[in-house]
Amino acid sequence: MYQVGIDIGSSMAKAAVLDHDRIVKTILLPTGFSGRETADQIYSILEQEGITKANARYAATGYGRVSVPYADRTVTEITCHGIGAWRLFGQDGVVIDIGGQDTKGIAVKNGRVMKFIMNDKCSAGTGKFLEIMTNRLGVTIRELSELAKEGRHITISSMCTVFAESEVISLIGRGTPREDIAYGVMESVVTKVAQLIAQVPGQPYFLTGGLCQEEYLIQRLGIALGGTVTSMPMARFAGAVGAAVQAGKQ
């Protein structure tokens, strides 16, 4: 039996397929307006490759886990991200998951969640905050990172995304260089995330989520936390991998 994990997030939906503990397929799709439609689309893609209810078990996680009608079980995000990261990185530590609507810190030992913490949805330290800021500046996240490397010290202090955006609009209006604004945006995220993760004891740190390939962010997080932050492209699928592991449990 295949083990399929489906992580319906606020902005992106991920799926991972395990075959005898090997990751044999991953799927990444925008969640869009309807998590149910996205879940059906994932099933259709898998069905075309011969993975169906007849030969697979399914577990769903994420904000939209209840919108996966064919799931054999649903599992919390914390459990799935912890187990998935432990499976991917192969060691104990603290998982940092920067999601679209929240950021999570999860201490994992021997594949078990020992402690976790989450921020408020309105906090600036989330993927949605970066999405709004990049749209405002007319750049991609990768371009924002490159600009930030050349920027000078600027502080964006608001904890709320809406108020932080107002700060950025004011900076733009004053003619502040885009590099400096980019620096302030990235440092705002790093500071908020580091303050949250500092409440979860343990090292090393593993970054999961959609920012797992942003080297500048990873570097700045390591400096802020005073430790090593490691990531990999597959870390984006940590929640789905953890759900796939859970799918194999009775």
Summary of the structure (lengths in Angstrom):
residues: 250
radius of gyration: 18.5
end to end distance: 12.7
largest distance: 61.5
contacts: 933
relative contact order: 0.19
helix: 44%
strand: 24%
